[in-house]
Amino acid sequence: MLVVLSIINIFRSIEKNTVKPNLKVFSYISLIIVYIFIAQIIGYFVSTVAFIFMSLFFLKERSIVKLVVLPTVTSLVIYLVFNLFLQVPLPHGIIF
């Protein structure tokens, strides 16, 4: 809901010529929307690793170690905390 209202606000600002369209903002919003839908299909862990990887790459991070280790460790920690410790189910998909 917040994303939809934000997009409406952006379009209204563009119509009034108060804000110039920013392709990076639209690209990142699109990435978030794709992540939400893909997480239901392929599962939380794989989609989150891919989302964090693409986010870091989008933010101009080019270190291979950071691009591989950070998404994997972050997703694993979140998965362990929510799924095992708090027993909150995360989306399971085709892969994991």
Secondary structure as the mmCIF struct_conf table of DSSP 4:
data_model
#
loop_
_struct_conf.conf_type_id
_struct_conf.id
_struct_conf.beg_label_comp_id
_struct_conf.beg_label_asym_id
_struct_conf.beg_label_seq_id
_struct_conf.end_label_comp_id
_struct_conf.end_label_asym_id
_struct_conf.end_label_seq_id
HELX_RH_AL_P HELX_RH_AL_P1 LEU A 2 GLU A 15
TURN_TY1_P TURN_TY1_P1 LYS A 16 ASN A 17
BEND BEND1 THR A 18 VAL A 19
HELX_RH_AL_P HELX_RH_AL_P2 LEU A 23 ILE A 42
HELX_RH_AL_P HELX_RH_AL_P3 TYR A 44 PHE A 58
TURN_TY1_P TURN_TY1_P2 LEU A 59 LYS A 60
HELX_RH_AL_P HELX_RH_AL_P4 ILE A 64 TYR A 79
HELX_RH_PI_P HELX_RH_PI_P1 LEU A 80 PHE A 85
BEND BEND2 LEU A 86 LEU A 86
HELX_LH_PP_P HELX_LH_PP_P1 VAL A 88 PRO A 91
BEND BEND3 ILE A 94 ILE A 94
#
